[in-house]
């Protein structure tokens, strides 16, 4: 009977004491392996192939790039990665935003040791996990009855509304055409818009194209 390989964890947090504490906790479990620890989101993204993580414990507030932006970029490049946000913020806005950006779970930095392991097991099983202090805050952010676009989706909406093709957007943002198509589909779903002309109209009406000189 073969034994499953340990779950590879990447810790992304700019506070060394926090990262070291979490690493020491996780290394006590035989079925987990800490593949690496990064002090910045950019280092984590640059090292994705080398670290090859199954789960990333992602801090939200880092100096070079927010954990939310990093989460979107990671999932564009490695869609199968599970992101667990590890934060000191317990407000509904932070939690809902993290989940809307693709995180599978949200845990507070002061949770008991065994809850971090519980969260990792849950997301590896394909389940969303919210720690006790974060439960009840999972309603998606809505504006005018519409689900809010993430920062990455707003960037792509701007590119599309300026008349760029999927291929041109992919080249500009250094992502695959398939990823652009997925974002485009999600944007249309969230906004309830079916055509590119409709996306451009929406962008104009909501100030997305302000200052770009684009008009209909």
Secondary structure, 3 states (H helix, E strand, C coil): CCCCCCEEEEEECCCHHHHHHHHHHHCCCCCEEEEEEECCHHHHHHCHHHHCCCEEEECCCCCCCCHHHHHHHHHHHCCCCEEEEEECCCCHHHHHHHHHCCCCEEEECCCCHHHHHHHHHHHHCCCCEECHHHCCCCCCCEECCEECCCHHHHHHHHHHHCCCCHHHHHHHHCCCHHHHHHHHHHHHHHHCCCCHHHHHHHHHHCCCCCCCCCCC
